[in-house]
Amino acid sequence: MTAKEIRAILGISRAEFCRRYGIPIRTVEDWDAGISSPPDWVLALLERAVRCDKNRDKNGENRAN
């Protein structure tokens, strides 16, 4: 799965994704443009966090930020 596909799970903007997960926006822009790519372990952690957040949102629980 790519970072863009992971972000699409939540259906949020790039900026919101970066705020939510503490990733510099320039880093995600570079990932999306193919300039650089995250290590596989980063993608795995992001996918897990996003799926957990998606389930939390679906169950009506609020995120605390």
C-alpha positions in Angstrom: 0.0 0.0 0.0 1.2 3.5 -0.8 1.0 6.5 1.6 -1.6 8.0 -0.7 -3.7 4.8 -0.6 -3.4 4.8 3.2 -4.5 8.4 3.4 -7.5 7.6 1.2 -8.8 5.1 3.8 -9.7 8.1 6.0 -10.7 10.3 3.1 -8.9 13.3 4.6 -6.6 15.9 3.0 -2.9 15.7 2.9 -2.6 18.5 5.4 -5.0 16.9 7.8 -3.1 13.6 7.5 0.1 15.3 8.3 -1.3 17.1 11.3 -2.9 14.0 12.6 0.2 11.8 12.4 2.9 14.4 12.9 4.5 14.0 9.5 6.0 17.1 7.8 3.8 18.0 4.8 6.9 18.3 2.5 7.7 14.7 3.3 4.3 13.5 2.3 4.4 15.6 -0.9 7.7 14.0 -1.8 6.2 10.5 -1.2 3.2 11.3 -3.4 5.4 12.8 -6.1 7.7 9.7 -6.1 10.7 11.9 -5.1 11.2 9.7 -2.1 9.4 6.8 -0.4 8.8 5.8 3.2 10.4 2.7 4.5 8.1 -0.4 4.5 8.0 -0.3 8.3 6.7 3.3 8.2 3.9 2.3 5.8 3.0 -0.7 8.0 2.7 1.5 11.1 0.8 4.2 9.3 -1.6 1.6 7.8 -2.2 0.1 11.2 -2.8 3.6 12.8 -5.1 4.7 10.0 -7.2 1.5 10.1 -7.5 1.8 13.9 -8.5 5.5 13.6 -11.0 4.6 10.9 -12.6 2.0 13.1 -12.6 4.4 16.1 -14.3 7.1 14.0 -16.8 4.5 12.6 -17.8 3.5 16.2 -18.5 7.1 17.1 -15.5 7.6 19.3 -13.8 11.0 19.2 -10.1 11.4 18.6 -8.3 13.3 21.4 -5.7 15.7 19.9 
